[in-house]
Amino acid sequence: MHRAFLKTARPMKVFENSLLKWTRALEDSKSKNEKLEAEVEKVRAHAFNLSEKWSKLENRVFSLDKFISDEDIAFYTGFPPYVAFMATCTYLNPGESGKTSGIGISFNDS
């Protein structure tokens, strides 16, 4: 009877050791997961703050999109209508090759 007990006791001990090992691994994983979740929350909060700052700065940028009328264009640029201002900008735009679209003068040395 003693031998039978030893035969069942060894597998039980192996099982208990394995269970203890997996329990510790699970606890370690839970701890790491909690730390990562906290870090994700910090990153989300930081991203939200950056988004808020971006929105505030974007509202302060002086751009053509803010002009809503011909009077605004005339005040800031001296061009009476918006269409005349945009036509002039298109004409003077050097484009990707460095040449103006209207007069063919190159601003590149190549």
N, C-alpha and C positions, 0 to 999 in steps of 0.2 A: 504494500500500500504506500509505503514511503517513496518508492521509485515512481509510482504513478503520479504522486503529488509533484515531484521534482520535474517530471516531463511536462506537466501542465503549468508549473510555476515559471519555468524559463520562457515559454512563449508569452506568458502574461507579463513578465518583466520587460521583454522586448517590446511588447505592445505599449506598455505604460511609458517606457522611454521614448518611443516613437511619438506617442500622443503628447508627451511633455515637450518634445522638440517642436512639433507642429503648432502647439499652443503658443510657445514662445515666438515662433516665426509669425504667427497670426497677430500677436500683440505688437511685435515690432512693425509689421505692416500697417496696423491701425495707427500706431504712433506716427509713422512716416506720412501716412495719408492725412492725418490731422495737421501736421506741419505744412504739407503741400497745400491743403485747403486754405490755411491761414495766409500762406504766401500768395495764392491766387486772389484772395480778397484784397490784399495790399495792392497787387498789380491792377486789379479792377478799379480800386479807389484812385490810384495814380492816373490811370487812363481817363477816368471820369474828370479828374481835376485838369488834366491836359486838354481834354475836349472843351471844358468850360473856358479855359484860358484862350484856346484857339478861337472860340466863338467871340469872346470879348475883343481880341486883337483883330479878328476879321472885320468886325464892325467899325474899327478905327482906320482901316486902310482906305486911302484915297484912290479911287479907281473910277474908270469910265462907267462902270455899272451903276454907280450912284447917281449919275446924271439922269434926270427923269424928264427933262423938257429942253426945248431949244433955248430957252432963257438961261438954263444952267450951263449949257454948252457955250453960249455966247459970253456968259460971265467968266467962266474959267479958261476959255481958249481964245476968245475973240472971233470965233467963227459964228456967223448968225444961225444957220440951221445945223442940226446934227449930221445931215447927209453931206454937207460941204466938208465938215470936219473929218468924217470917215473916208470920203473920197481923197482928201489930202493925205491922210494916214496911209491909205492903200497905195497911193502914188509914191510916197516917200519910203515905204517899207523896203528894206534891202533884201528881204527874202532869205532863203537858205544859202544861196550861192554868193550872197554879198553884193548882188547887183540890184539896183532899183528897178521896179517893174516898168516904169515909164520912160526913163531917160537913158538907161543902159550904161550908166557909169559904175565901174567896179570899185568897191572899197577894199578889196583884197589885193595883196601883192602878186598873187599867182595868176 
